[in-house]
Amino acid sequence: MKLTVRIWRQAGPATEGRLVSYPVDGISPDMSFLEMLDVLNQELIAAGEEPVAFDHDCREGICGSCGVVINGQAHGPERTTSCQLHMRSFADGEVIDVEPWRAKGFPVIKDLVVDRSALDRIVQAGGYVSAPTGSAPDAHATPVPKPDADLAFDNATCIGCGACVAACPNGSATLFTAAKVTHLSLLPQGQPERAQRVLDMVDAMDAEGFGGCTNTGECVASCPKGIPFASISALNREFRKASRAGRR
């Protein structure tokens, strides 16, 4: 495959960025998107140019660090992570635009790398349990209804990639926060901090500069792990209930 890749290049947070076009040739349809970027970087290094900075780690769709906007879509045309997107999803000769996550809460560090530590701070505000859970053999000591366990697992699959924020026209982190709150609110271990958790995590989300949710649903459409839209409704219910109780 022969492609033209237009990549956002930005030397640092305080500098202006721009799209720069690069031709890439000899790309196998079986390569992942990140492997294609590796090929491009090898060519840039061989030519004495600065390679493209992009985040990556596991390359198995688990860690969520590889997120980029591809042709205007978070993670690209397939519902998966950028590292699991393969070049067969593109046509030979296609022009591909690659940009970093665009959100106030995700400032650009360099090129395609953004600072997503705001998501960590939302979790630190309340996305944990303090109740002793015992060792692994004690895991079944407290029965959990099957529907609750299934829904908790669905929300626990969130990998914190930030695609929901990048896809949202408001730059909202509501789906991410909802997944963390809903996951813990369904389990016995999460009950002691249940009311305070949702208030603290929503406060942290707002303090980080993320936009408000207007239920456009782009977050759900772009989520590589399929976090359900109903989680946002669950977050709102938890927040209203805690607010009425006067918890702060």
Accessible surface in RSA format (square Angstrom, percent):
REM  Atomic radii and reference values for relative SASA: ProtOr
REM  Chains: A
REM  Algorithm: Lee & Richards
REM  Probe-radius: 1.40
REM  Slices: 20
REM RES _ NUM      All-atoms   Total-Side   Main-Chain    Non-polar    All polar
REM                ABS   REL    ABS   REL    ABS   REL    ABS   REL    ABS   REL
RES MET A   1    45.77  23.7  13.92   9.2  31.85  75.8  17.31  14.7  28.47  37.7
RES LYS A   2   124.22  60.6 123.10  75.5   1.13   2.7  66.83  60.2  57.40  61.1
RES LEU A   3     2.59   1.4   0.00   0.0   2.59   6.5   1.70   1.2   0.88   2.4
RES THR A   4    46.98  33.4  46.50  47.1   0.48   1.1  17.95  24.1  29.03  43.9
RES VAL A   5     0.00   0.0   0.00   0.0   0.00   0.0   0.00   0.0   0.00   0.0
RES ARG A   6    87.22  36.6  87.22  44.5   0.00   0.0  13.04  17.8  74.18  45.0
RES ILE A   7     0.00   0.0   0.00   0.0   0.00   0.0   0.00   0.0   0.00   0.0
RES TRP A   8    43.65  17.5  43.65  21.1   0.00   0.0  43.65  23.3   0.00   0.0
RES ARG A   9    36.27  15.2  32.25  16.4   4.01   9.6  19.29  26.4  16.97  10.3
RES GLN A  10    19.44  10.9  16.95  12.4   2.49   5.9   1.85   3.9  17.60  13.3
RES ALA A  11    80.67  74.2  54.21  83.7  26.45  60.2  58.52  82.4  22.15  58.7
RES GLY A  12    10.61  13.1   0.00   N/A  10.61  13.1  10.61  29.1   0.00   0.0
RES PRO A  13    99.91  72.8  74.59  68.0  25.33  92.1  75.81  62.6  24.11 149.8
RES ALA A  14   106.98  98.4  64.72  99.9  42.26  96.1  76.02 107.1  30.96  82.0
RES THR A  15    66.96  47.6  55.53  56.3  11.43  27.2  61.40  82.5   5.55   8.4
RES GLU A  16   171.98  98.7 143.98 108.9  28.01  66.7  63.06 122.0 108.92  88.9
RES GLY A  17    21.23  26.2   0.00   N/A  21.23  26.2   0.54   1.5  20.69  46.3
RES ARG A  18   162.18  68.1 159.09  81.1   3.09   7.4  61.05  83.4 101.12  61.3
RES LEU A  19    58.96  32.8  35.65  25.5  23.31  58.6  35.81  25.1  23.15  62.3
RES VAL A  20    29.02  19.1  27.13  24.6   1.89   4.6  29.02  25.2   0.00   0.0
RES SER A  21    65.76  55.6  45.18  60.3  20.58  47.4  28.47  60.6  37.28  52.2
RES TYR A  22    24.23  11.3  24.23  13.8   0.00   0.0  16.00  12.0   8.23  10.1
RES PRO A  23    97.40  71.0  90.17  82.2   7.23  26.3  90.35  74.6   7.05  43.8
RES VAL A  24     1.26   0.8   0.00   0.0   1.26   3.0   1.22   1.1   0.05   0.1
RES ASP A  25    86.91  60.9  76.86  76.5  10.04  23.8  29.90  70.4  57.01  56.9
RES GLY A  26    60.87  75.1   0.00   N/A  60.87  75.1  39.22 107.6  21.65  48.5
RES ILE A  27     1.87   1.1   0.00   0.0   1.87   4.5   0.39   0.3   1.48   4.0
RES SER A  28    44.10  37.3  38.86  51.9   5.24  12.1  32.91  70.1  11.19  15.7
RES PRO A  29    64.05  46.7  64.05  58.4   0.00   0.0  64.05  52.9   0.00   0.0
RES ASP A  30   102.16  71.6  88.77  88.4  13.39  31.7  28.48  67.0  73.68  73.5
RES MET A  31    46.52  24.1  44.48  29.4   2.05   4.9  46.13  39.2   0.40   0.5
RES SER A  32    12.04  10.2  11.85  15.8   0.19   0.4   9.08  19.3   2.95   4.1
RES PHE A  33     0.00   0.0   0.00   0.0   0.00   0.0   0.00   0.0   0.00   0.0
RES LEU A  34     0.90   0.5   0.90   0.6   0.00   0.0   0.90   0.6   0.00   0.0
RES GLU A  35    77.71  44.6  77.10  58.3   0.61   1.4  21.60  41.8  56.11  45.8
RES MET A  36     0.00   0.0   0.00   0.0   0.00   0.0   0.00   0.0   0.00   0.0
RES LEU A  37     0.57   0.3   0.20   0.1   0.36   0.9   0.20   0.1   0.36   1.0
RES ASP A  38    42.75  29.9  41.34  41.1   1.41   3.3  18.40  43.3  24.35  24.3
RES VAL A  39    32.58  21.4  32.49  29.4   0.08   0.2  32.49  28.2   0.08   0.2
RES LEU A  40     3.28   1.8   3.28   2.3   0.00   0.0   3.28   2.3   0.00   0.0
RES ASN A  41    17.60  12.1  17.60  17.0   0.00   0.0   7.47  18.0  10.14   9.8
RES GLN A  42   122.81  68.7 115.31  84.3   7.50  17.9  40.54  86.3  82.27  62.4
RES GLU A  43    76.88  44.1  68.04  51.5   8.84  21.0  43.78  84.7  33.10  27.0
RES LEU A  44     9.94   5.5   9.91   7.1   0.03   0.1   9.94   7.0   0.00   0.0
RES ILE A  45   108.16  61.5  95.89  71.4  12.27  29.6  97.13  69.9  11.03  29.9
RES ALA A  46    93.02  85.5  49.85  76.9  43.17  98.2  61.55  86.7  31.46  83.4
RES ALA A  47    70.37  64.7  32.52  50.2  37.85  86.1  45.80  64.5  24.56  65.1
RES GLY A  48    70.77  87.3   0.00   N/A  70.77  87.3  35.54  97.5  35.24  78.9
RES GLU A  49    91.51  52.5  79.53  60.2  11.99  28.5  33.40  64.6  58.11  47.4
RES GLU A  50    98.61  56.6  87.85  66.5  10.76  25.6  37.18  71.9  61.43  50.2
RES PRO A  51    45.45  33.1  43.60  39.7   1.86   6.8  43.60  36.0   1.86  11.5
RES VAL A  52     4.86   3.2   0.29   0.3   4.57  11.0   0.29   0.2   4.57  12.4
RES ALA A  53    27.07  24.9  18.60  28.7   8.47  19.3  27.07  38.1   0.00   0.0
RES PHE A  54    21.54  10.8   6.87   4.3  14.67  38.2   6.87   4.2  14.67  42.0
RES ASP A  55    46.14  32.3  42.60  42.4   3.55   8.4   7.09  16.7  39.05  38.9
RES HIS A  56    87.35  47.7  65.53  45.5  21.83  55.8  36.74  37.9  50.61  58.9
RES ASP A  57   105.42  73.8  83.57  83.2  21.84  51.6  12.97  30.5  92.44  92.2
RES CYS A  58    41.50  31.4  18.96  21.1  22.53  53.0  28.37  71.9  13.12  14.1
RES ARG A  59    69.21  29.1  56.76  28.9  12.46  29.7  40.84  55.8  28.38  17.2
RES GLU A  60   116.23  66.7  98.92  74.8  17.31  41.2  30.55  59.1  85.69  70.0
RES GLY A  61     4.15   5.1   0.00   N/A   4.15   5.1   4.05  11.1   0.11   0.2
RES ILE A  62   111.01  63.2 104.75  78.0   6.26  15.1 105.92  76.3   5.09  13.8
RES CYS A  63    47.33  35.8  23.47  26.2  23.87  56.1  29.29  74.2  18.04  19.5
RES GLY A  64     1.82   2.2   0.00   N/A   1.82   2.2   0.00   0.0   1.82   4.1
RES SER A  65    22.06  18.6  20.42  27.3   1.64   3.8  20.42  43.5   1.64   2.3
RES CYS A  66     5.53   4.2   4.51   5.0   1.01   2.4   2.61   6.6   2.92   3.2
RES GLY A  67     8.02   9.9   0.00   N/A   8.02   9.9   0.27   0.7   7.75  17.4
RES VAL A  68     2.37   1.6   2.37   2.1   0.00   0.0   2.37   2.1   0.00   0.0
RES VAL A  69    15.23  10.0  15.07  13.6   0.15   0.4  15.07  13.1   0.15   0.4
RES ILE A  70     0.00   0.0   0.00   0.0   0.00   0.0   0.00   0.0   0.00   0.0
RES ASN A  71    60.00  41.4  34.77  33.6  25.23  60.8  25.16  60.5  34.84  33.7
RES GLY A  72    61.32  75.6   0.00   N/A  61.32  75.6  28.26  77.5  33.07  74.1
RES GLN A  73    92.56  51.8  88.77  64.9   3.79   9.0  29.85  63.5  62.71  47.6
RES ALA A  74    10.03   9.2   0.23   0.3   9.81  22.3   0.23   0.3   9.81  26.0
RES HIS A  75     0.79   0.4   0.79   0.6   0.00   0.0   0.79   0.8   0.00   0.0
RES GLY A  76     5.14   6.3   0.00   N/A   5.14   6.3   0.00   0.0   5.14  11.5
RES PRO A  77    58.73  42.8  31.26  28.5  27.47  99.9  31.97  26.4  26.77 166.4
RES GLU A  78    86.44  49.6  80.97  61.3   5.47  13.0  19.49  37.7  66.96  54.7
RES ARG A  79   131.72  55.3  99.56  50.7  32.16  76.6  51.94  71.0  79.78  48.4
RES THR A  80    32.40  23.0  29.66  30.1   2.74   6.5  19.16  25.7  13.24  20.0
RES THR A  81     2.64   1.9   2.03   2.1   0.61   1.5   1.75   2.4   0.89   1.3
RES SER A  82     0.00   0.0   0.00   0.0   0.00   0.0   0.00   0.0   0.00   0.0
RES CYS A  83     6.45   4.9   2.75   3.1   3.70   8.7   0.46   1.2   5.99   6.5
RES GLN A  84    69.47  38.8  60.96  44.5   8.51  20.3  11.43  24.3  58.04  44.0
RES LEU A  85     1.00   0.6   0.07   0.1   0.92   2.3   1.00   0.7   0.00   0.0
RES HIS A  86    54.51  29.8  52.55  36.5   1.96   5.0  21.71  22.4  32.80  38.2
RES MET A  87     0.00   0.0   0.00   0.0   0.00   0.0   0.00   0.0   0.00   0.0
RES ARG A  88   141.98  59.6 114.29  58.3  27.69  65.9  52.88  72.3  89.10  54.0
RES SER A  89    40.83  34.5   7.71  10.3  33.12  76.3   9.90  21.1  30.93  43.3
RES PHE A  90    14.29   7.1   2.43   1.5  11.86  30.8   5.67   3.4   8.62  24.7
RES ALA A  91    63.59  58.5  54.12  83.5   9.47  21.5  61.73  86.9   1.86   4.9
RES ASP A  92   105.18  73.7  76.48  76.1  28.70  67.9  29.49  69.4  75.69  75.5
RES GLY A  93    52.80  65.1   0.00   N/A  52.80  65.1  29.19  80.1  23.60  52.9
RES GLU A  94    54.18  31.1  44.84  33.9   9.34  22.2  27.64  53.5  26.54  21.7
RES VAL A  95    80.54  53.0  66.29  60.0  14.24  34.3  66.29  57.6  14.24  38.6
RES ILE A  96     0.00   0.0   0.00   0.0   0.00   0.0   0.00   0.0   0.00   0.0
RES ASP A  97    32.43  22.7  32.22  32.1   0.21   0.5   3.71   8.7  28.72  28.6
RES VAL A  98     0.00   0.0   0.00   0.0   0.00   0.0   0.00   0.0   0.00   0.0
RES GLU A  99    41.83  24.0  41.83  31.6   0.00   0.0   1.20   2.3  40.63  33.2
RES PRO A 100     0.00   0.0   0.00   0.0   0.00   0.0   0.00   0.0   0.00   0.0
RES TRP A 101     2.13   0.9   0.89   0.4   1.24   2.9   0.33   0.2   1.80   2.9
RES ARG A 102   103.34  43.4  89.64  45.7  13.69  32.6  63.02  86.1  40.31  24.4
RES ALA A 103    22.99  21.1   0.17   0.3  22.82  51.9  11.11  15.6  11.88  31.5
RES LYS A 104   175.62  85.7 141.83  87.0  33.79  80.5  99.69  89.7  75.92  80.9
RES GLY A 105     5.85   7.2   0.00   N/A   5.85   7.2   2.74   7.5   3.10   7.0
RES PHE A 106     2.27   1.1   0.00   0.0   2.27   5.9   0.00   0.0   2.27   6.5
RES PRO A 107    70.49  51.4  61.07  55.7   9.42  34.2  70.49  58.2   0.00   0.0
RES VAL A 108    21.27  14.0  15.45  14.0   5.83  14.0  15.45  13.4   5.83  15.8
RES ILE A 109    80.85  46.0  79.06  58.9   1.79   4.3  79.06  56.9   1.79   4.9
RES LYS A 110    64.30  31.4  64.30  39.5   0.00   0.0  32.75  29.5  31.55  33.6
RES ASP A 111     2.32   1.6   2.32   2.3   0.00   0.0   0.00   0.0   2.32   2.3
RES LEU A 112     3.05   1.7   0.00   0.0   3.05   7.7   0.00   0.0   3.05   8.2
RES VAL A 113    24.18  15.9  24.11  21.8   0.06   0.1  24.18  21.0   0.00   0.0
RES VAL A 114     9.69   6.4   4.46   4.0   5.23  12.6   4.46   3.9   5.23  14.2
RES ASP A 115    50.40  35.3  47.68  47.5   2.72   6.4   7.85  18.5  42.55  42.4
RES ARG A 116    44.96  18.9  37.02  18.9   7.94  18.9  12.74  17.4  32.22  19.5
RES SER A 117    35.94  30.4  32.47  43.3   3.47   8.0  30.28  64.5   5.66   7.9
RES ALA A 118     1.97   1.8   1.39   2.1   0.58   1.3   1.39   2.0   0.58   1.5
RES LEU A 119     6.26   3.5   6.10   4.4   0.16   0.4   6.26   4.4   0.00   0.0
RES ASP A 120    82.82  58.0  80.56  80.2   2.26   5.3  16.30  38.4  66.51  66.3
RES ARG A 121   104.75  44.0 100.47  51.2   4.27  10.2  48.95  66.9  55.79  33.8
RES ILE A 122     0.00   0.0   0.00   0.0   0.00   0.0   0.00   0.0   0.00   0.0
RES VAL A 123    46.48  30.6  46.35  42.0   0.14   0.3  46.35  40.3   0.14   0.4
RES GLN A 124   128.03  71.6 105.85  77.4  22.18  52.8  46.57  99.1  81.46  61.8
RES ALA A 125    30.20  27.8  11.15  17.2  19.05  43.3  23.44  33.0   6.76  17.9
RES GLY A 126     4.24   5.2   0.00   N/A   4.24   5.2   4.11  11.3   0.13   0.3
RES GLY A 127    18.86  23.3   0.00   N/A  18.86  23.3   1.15   3.2  17.71  39.7
RES TYR A 128   113.93  53.2 106.92  60.8   7.01  18.2  74.55  56.0  39.38  48.5
RES VAL A 129    51.58  33.9  29.99  27.1  21.59  52.0  29.99  26.1  21.59  58.6
RES SER A 130    77.96  65.9  47.78  63.8  30.18  69.5  42.58  90.7  35.38  49.6
RES ALA A 131    29.89  27.5  20.95  32.3   8.94  20.3  25.24  35.6   4.65  12.3
RES PRO A 132   135.19  98.5 101.88  92.9  33.30 121.1 113.69  93.9  21.50 133.6
RES THR A 133    72.67  51.7  49.63  50.3  23.03  54.9  28.22  37.9  44.45  67.2
RES GLY A 134    55.70  68.7   0.00   N/A  55.70  68.7  31.74  87.1  23.95  53.6
RES SER A 135    69.40  58.6  53.30  71.1  16.09  37.1  50.60 107.8  18.79  26.3
RES ALA A 136    88.64  81.5  64.33  99.3  24.31  55.3  74.06 104.3  14.58  38.6
RES PRO A 137   117.09  85.3  80.43  73.3  36.66 133.3  93.86  77.5  23.23 144.4
RES ASP A 138    73.01  51.1  64.88  64.6   8.13  19.2  14.79  34.8  58.22  58.1
RES ALA A 139    67.98  62.5  40.51  62.5  27.46  62.5  48.90  68.9  19.08  50.5
RES HIS A 140   170.36  93.1 149.91 104.2  20.45  52.3 104.37 107.6  65.98  76.8
RES ALA A 141    81.96  75.4  43.75  67.5  38.20  86.9  55.87  78.7  26.09  69.1
RES THR A 142    74.09  52.7  66.73  67.7   7.35  17.5  35.95  48.3  38.14  57.7
RES PRO A 143   117.76  85.8  96.56  88.0  21.20  77.1 105.50  87.1  12.26  76.2
RES VAL A 144    46.84  30.8  23.30  21.1  23.55  56.7  24.12  21.0  22.72  61.6
RES PRO A 145    83.07  60.5  70.17  64.0  12.89  46.9  82.33  68.0   0.73   4.6
RES LYS A 146   142.34  69.4 134.54  82.5   7.80  18.6 107.21  96.5  35.13  37.4
RES PRO A 147    98.57  71.8  87.22  79.5  11.35  41.3  93.61  77.3   4.97  30.9
RES ASP A 148    48.16  33.7  47.87  47.6   0.29   0.7   0.42   1.0  47.74  47.6
RES ALA A 149    37.31  34.3  31.23  48.2   6.07  13.8  32.52  45.8   4.78  12.7
RES ASP A 150    63.84  44.7  60.99  60.7   2.86   6.8  25.67  60.4  38.17  38.1
RES LEU A 151    68.22  38.0  66.95  47.9   1.26   3.2  67.94  47.7   0.27   0.7
RES ALA A 152     3.62   3.3   3.54   5.5   0.08   0.2   3.62   5.1   0.00   0.0
RES PHE A 153   139.43  69.8 135.16  83.7   4.27  11.1 138.95  84.2   0.48   1.4
RES ASP A 154    63.80  44.7  61.03  60.7   2.77   6.6   8.29  19.5  55.51  55.4
RES ASN A 155     0.45   0.3   0.00   0.0   0.45   1.1   0.00   0.0   0.45   0.4
RES ALA A 156    44.69  41.1  20.73  32.0  23.96  54.5  24.25  34.2  20.43  54.1
RES THR A 157    41.73  29.7  30.79  31.2  10.93  26.1  38.86  52.2   2.87   4.3
RES CYS A 158    20.22  15.3   9.28  10.3  10.94  25.7   1.61   4.1  18.60  20.1
RES ILE A 159    38.25  21.8  16.60  12.4  21.65  52.2  25.60  18.4  12.65  34.3
RES GLY A 160    21.67  26.7   0.00   N/A  21.67  26.7  10.61  29.1  11.06  24.8
RES CYS A 161     7.95   6.0   6.88   7.7   1.07   2.5   0.00   0.0   7.95   8.6
RES GLY A 162     2.61   3.2   0.00   N/A   2.61   3.2   0.15   0.4   2.45   5.5
RES ALA A 163     0.50   0.5   0.36   0.6   0.14   0.3   0.36   0.5   0.14   0.4
RES CYS A 164    12.61   9.5  11.23  12.5   1.38   3.2   1.93   4.9  10.68  11.5
RES VAL A 165     0.00   0.0   0.00   0.0   0.00   0.0   0.00   0.0   0.00   0.0
RES ALA A 166    19.50  17.9   0.00   0.0  19.50  44.4   0.00   0.0  19.50  51.7
RES ALA A 167    27.52  25.3   6.28   9.7  21.24  48.3  14.18  20.0  13.34  35.3
RES CYS A 168    17.50  13.2   9.67  10.8   7.83  18.4   1.76   4.4  15.74  17.0
RES PRO A 169    95.24  69.4  50.29  45.8  44.94 163.4  63.49  52.4  31.74 197.3
RES ASN A 170    56.98  39.3  37.03  35.8  19.95  48.0  16.36  39.4  40.63  39.3
RES GLY A 171    10.89  13.4   0.00   N/A  10.89  13.4   7.94  21.8   2.95   6.6
RES SER A 172     5.79   4.9   3.77   5.0   2.02   4.7   3.77   8.0   2.02   2.8
RES ALA A 173     0.00   0.0   0.00   0.0   0.00   0.0   0.00   0.0   0.00   0.0
RES THR A 174     9.98   7.1   9.39   9.5   0.59   1.4   6.70   9.0   3.28   5.0
RES LEU A 175     5.32   3.0   3.03   2.2   2.29   5.8   3.03   2.1   2.29   6.2
RES PHE A 176     8.03   4.0   5.76   3.6   2.27   5.9   8.03   4.9   0.00   0.0
RES THR A 177     0.00   0.0   0.00   0.0   0.00   0.0   0.00   0.0   0.00   0.0
RES ALA A 178     0.00   0.0   0.00   0.0   0.00   0.0   0.00   0.0   0.00   0.0
RES ALA A 179     0.11   0.1   0.09   0.1   0.02   0.0   0.09   0.1   0.02   0.0
RES LYS A 180    43.95  21.4  43.23  26.5   0.72   1.7  16.95  15.3  27.01  28.8
RES VAL A 181     2.49   1.6   2.49   2.3   0.00   0.0   2.49   2.2   0.00   0.0
RES THR A 182     3.36   2.4   3.25   3.3   0.11   0.3   3.17   4.3   0.19   0.3
RES HIS A 183    46.21  25.3  46.21  32.1   0.00   0.0  27.05  27.9  19.15  22.3
RES LEU A 184    19.96  11.1  19.96  14.3   0.00   0.0  19.96  14.0   0.00   0.0
RES SER A 185     8.29   7.0   5.16   6.9   3.13   7.2   0.63   1.3   7.66  10.7
RES LEU A 186    41.41  23.1  29.47  21.1  11.94  30.0  32.35  22.7   9.06  24.4
RES LEU A 187    40.09  22.3  39.88  28.5   0.22   0.5  40.09  28.2   0.00   0.0
RES PRO A 188    49.98  36.4  35.69  32.5  14.29  51.9  40.50  33.4   9.48  58.9
RES GLN A 189    65.19  36.5  61.96  45.3   3.23   7.7  19.68  41.9  45.51  34.5
RES GLY A 190     0.05   0.1   0.00   N/A   0.05   0.1   0.00   0.0   0.05   0.1
RES GLN A 191    71.01  39.7  59.06  43.2  11.95  28.4  43.88  93.4  27.12  20.6
RES PRO A 192    83.46  60.8  47.85  43.6  35.61 129.4  61.07  50.4  22.39 139.1
RES GLU A 193    35.48  20.4  33.70  25.5   1.78   4.2  30.59  59.2   4.89   4.0
RES ARG A 194    75.78  31.8  74.56  38.0   1.22   2.9  19.17  26.2  56.61  34.3
RES ALA A 195    24.43  22.5  18.86  29.1   5.57  12.7  21.47  30.2   2.96   7.8
RES GLN A 196    41.50  23.2  41.50  30.3   0.00   0.0  30.56  65.1  10.94   8.3
RES ARG A 197     3.83   1.6   1.33   0.7   2.49   5.9   3.17   4.3   0.66   0.4
RES VAL A 198     0.12   0.1   0.12   0.1   0.00   0.0   0.12   0.1   0.00   0.0
RES LEU A 199     0.04   0.0   0.04   0.0   0.00   0.0   0.04   0.0   0.00   0.0
RES ASP A 200    48.15  33.7  44.47  44.3   3.68   8.7   9.93  23.4  38.22  38.1
RES MET A 201     0.00   0.0   0.00   0.0   0.00   0.0   0.00   0.0   0.00   0.0
RES VAL A 202    17.81  11.7  17.81  16.1   0.00   0.0  17.81  15.5   0.00   0.0
RES ASP A 203    63.93  44.8  58.26  58.0   5.67  13.4  25.67  60.4  38.26  38.2
RES ALA A 204    19.50  17.9  11.92  18.4   7.58  17.2  19.08  26.9   0.41   1.1
RES MET A 205    13.77   7.1  13.77   9.1   0.00   0.0  13.77  11.7   0.00   0.0
RES ASP A 206    88.01  61.6  71.37  71.0  16.64  39.3  29.34  69.1  58.67  58.5
RES ALA A 207    89.95  82.7  47.53  73.4  42.42  96.5  60.22  84.8  29.73  78.8
RES GLU A 208    41.93  24.1  27.71  21.0  14.22  33.9   4.87   9.4  37.05  30.3
RES GLY A 209    24.68  30.4   0.00   N/A  24.68  30.4  15.71  43.1   8.98  20.1
RES PHE A 210    13.66   6.8   0.06   0.0  13.60  35.4   0.73   0.4  12.93  37.0
RES GLY A 211    24.02  29.6   0.00   N/A  24.02  29.6  20.07  55.1   3.96   8.9
RES GLY A 212    53.30  65.7   0.00   N/A  53.30  65.7  39.36 108.0  13.94  31.2
RES CYS A 213    50.30  38.0  19.65  21.9  30.65  72.0  10.89  27.6  39.40  42.5
RES THR A 214    93.73  66.7  67.85  68.8  25.88  61.7  70.06  94.1  23.67  35.8
RES ASN A 215    94.74  65.3  72.40  70.0  22.34  53.8  17.52  42.2  77.22  74.6
RES THR A 216    75.77  53.9  41.05  41.6  34.73  82.8  43.48  58.4  32.30  48.8
RES GLY A 217    22.13  27.3   0.00   N/A  22.13  27.3  14.62  40.1   7.51  16.8
RES GLU A 218    86.31  49.6  85.58  64.7   0.73   1.7  14.08  27.2  72.23  59.0
RES CYS A 219    14.64  11.1  13.80  15.4   0.84   2.0   3.90   9.9  10.74  11.6
RES VAL A 220    29.23  19.2  29.23  26.5   0.00   0.0  29.23  25.4   0.00   0.0
RES ALA A 221    66.96  61.6  44.03  67.9  22.94  52.2  51.96  73.2  15.00  39.7
RES SER A 222    18.02  15.2   8.92  11.9   9.10  21.0  15.71  33.5   2.30   3.2
RES CYS A 223    11.24   8.5  10.61  11.8   0.63   1.5   1.28   3.2   9.95  10.7
RES PRO A 224    21.52  15.7   2.00   1.8  19.52  71.0   2.00   1.7  19.52 121.3
RES LYS A 225    77.66  37.9  54.71  33.6  22.95  54.6  21.82  19.6  55.83  59.5
RES GLY A 226    35.39  43.6   0.00   N/A  35.39  43.6  15.60  42.8  19.79  44.3
RES ILE A 227     3.23   1.8   3.10   2.3   0.13   0.3   3.10   2.2   0.13   0.4
RES PRO A 228    37.07  27.0  29.98  27.3   7.09  25.8  37.07  30.6   0.00   0.0
RES PHE A 229    78.11  39.1  74.26  46.0   3.84  10.0  74.26  45.0   3.84  11.0
RES ALA A 230    64.91  59.7  56.83  87.7   8.08  18.4  61.12  86.1   3.79  10.0
RES SER A 231     2.36   2.0   0.26   0.3   2.10   4.8   1.75   3.7   0.62   0.9
RES ILE A 232     3.75   2.1   3.75   2.8   0.00   0.0   3.75   2.7   0.00   0.0
RES SER A 233    50.02  42.3  46.97  62.7   3.05   7.0  18.92  40.3  31.10  43.6
RES ALA A 234    15.41  14.2  14.93  23.0   0.49   1.1  15.25  21.5   0.16   0.4
RES LEU A 235     4.92   2.7   4.92   3.5   0.00   0.0   4.92   3.5   0.00   0.0
RES ASN A 236    61.49  42.4  60.10  58.1   1.39   3.3   8.16  19.6  53.33  51.5
RES ARG A 237   137.77  57.8 133.01  67.8   4.76  11.3  58.49  79.9  79.28  48.0
RES GLU A 238    20.55  11.8  18.43  13.9   2.12   5.0   2.56   5.0  17.98  14.7
RES PHE A 239    59.75  29.9  59.75  37.0   0.00   0.0  59.75  36.2   0.00   0.0
RES ARG A 240   122.48  51.4 120.07  61.2   2.41   5.7  53.89  73.7  68.58  41.6
RES LYS A 241   128.41  62.6 126.50  77.6   1.91   4.6  81.64  73.5  46.77  49.8
RES ALA A 242     2.81   2.6   0.96   1.5   1.85   4.2   2.56   3.6   0.25   0.7
RES SER A 243    50.66  42.8  29.97  40.0  20.69  47.7  33.21  70.7  17.44  24.4
RES ARG A 244   183.88  77.2 145.87  74.4  38.01  90.5  80.34 109.8 103.54  62.7
RES ALA A 245    71.11  65.4  34.15  52.7  36.97  84.1  46.27  65.2  24.84  65.8
RES GLY A 246    59.69  73.6   0.00   N/A  59.69  73.6  32.72  89.8  26.97  60.4
RES ARG A 247   103.48  43.4 101.09  51.5   2.39   5.7  26.81  36.6  76.67  46.5
RES ARG A 248   171.61  72.1 118.70  60.5  52.91 126.0  85.52 116.9  86.09  52.2
END  Absolute sums over single chains surface
CHAIN  1 A    11892.0       9109.3       2782.7       6639.9       5252.1
END  Absolute sums over all chains
TOTAL         11892.0       9109.3       2782.7       6639.9       5252.1
